[in-house]
Structure formats: C-alpha cells, structure tokens
Amino acid sequence: MLPIAASILTAACRMLKHGTSYQNLGPTLFDNRNKARHAVRQVNRWHSLRFEVQITLTCYFRVLILTILLSC
C-alpha cells in the first residue's frame, strides 16, 4: 500500500512542479523498452502452447517491426 501511495504522490508533485497534466503511458511501456527480451518471452509463451514460431525483424524508417509467423 505504501509504495502505491508514494508513487501517486511522486506523480502529483511532478505534475504540479512542471505544470503538466496526467498522461497515461500505457500498458506496453515496459515491453517497448526492450523489444528483444519481449520477443523471446512471447516466443517461449507460444512454444509452451505447442506452436512453432518464426520471427523476422525488419527495420523500416527506424521502426522495428516484429513479425511472428505461427504454425500448428
């Protein structure tokens, strides 16, 4: 309970200090930080469901596009 309160207070102080409003960063914030780790985690997840997974990485205009092909 205390860490949640500290997190809320930190966010509130930062918003008041910088004069900004709350901005939700989304549920995929930490997934986007390390795409390789996330990809490995997802591959392992699909393997546990008995799927074969092939990953192809494509860079297009500095955007990393992850394509996962699934086959039963």
C-alpha positions as CSV (number, residue, x, y, z in Angstrom):
1,M,0.0,0.0,0.0
2,L,2.8,2.4,0.9
3,P,4.7,2.1,-2.5
4,I,1.4,2.9,-4.3
5,A,0.9,6.0,-2.2
6,A,4.5,7.1,-2.8
7,S,4.1,6.6,-6.5
8,I,0.9,8.7,-6.6
9,L,2.5,11.4,-4.5
10,T,5.6,11.5,-6.7
11,A,3.4,11.8,-9.8
12,A,1.3,14.5,-8.3
13,C,4.4,16.5,-7.2
14,R,6.0,16.2,-10.6
15,M,2.8,17.4,-12.3
16,L,2.5,20.4,-10.0
17,K,6.2,21.3,-10.4
18,H,6.1,21.1,-14.2
19,G,2.6,22.4,-14.7
20,T,1.5,19.3,-16.7
21,S,-1.5,17.1,-16.6
22,Y,-1.6,13.3,-16.0
23,Q,-0.6,11.3,-19.1
24,N,-1.1,7.5,-19.1
25,L,1.9,5.8,-20.6
26,G,0.0,2.7,-21.4
27,P,0.2,-1.0,-20.5
28,T,3.0,-1.7,-23.0
29,L,5.5,0.9,-21.6
30,F,8.0,-1.6,-20.3
31,D,7.5,-4.0,-23.3
32,N,8.7,-1.3,-25.7
33,R,11.8,-0.6,-23.7
34,N,13.4,-3.9,-24.6
35,K,11.9,-5.4,-27.7
36,A,14.3,-8.4,-27.9
37,R,13.5,-9.5,-24.3
38,H,9.8,-9.1,-25.0
39,A,10.1,-11.1,-28.3
40,V,11.9,-14.0,-26.5
41,R,9.3,-14.0,-23.8
42,Q,6.5,-14.2,-26.4
43,V,8.2,-17.0,-28.3
44,N,8.6,-19.0,-25.2
45,R,4.9,-18.4,-24.4
46,W,3.9,-19.7,-27.9
47,H,6.2,-22.7,-27.6
48,S,4.6,-23.6,-24.3
49,L,1.3,-23.7,-26.2
50,R,2.9,-26.1,-28.7
51,F,3.2,-23.6,-31.6
52,E,6.2,-23.3,-33.8
53,V,7.3,-19.7,-34.1
54,Q,9.5,-17.9,-36.7
55,I,10.5,-14.3,-36.0
56,T,11.5,-11.9,-38.7
57,L,12.8,-8.5,-37.8
58,T,12.5,-5.7,-40.3
59,C,13.7,-2.1,-39.9
60,Y,11.7,0.4,-41.8
61,F,12.2,4.1,-41.2
62,R,13.8,3.4,-37.8
63,V,10.7,1.5,-36.7
64,L,11.2,-2.1,-35.6
65,I,8.5,-4.3,-37.0
66,L,8.2,-7.7,-35.4
67,T,6.5,-10.4,-37.5
68,I,5.6,-13.7,-35.9
69,L,4.5,-16.5,-38.1
70,L,2.6,-19.2,-36.3
71,S,2.0,-22.8,-37.5
72,C,0.4,-25.7,-35.7
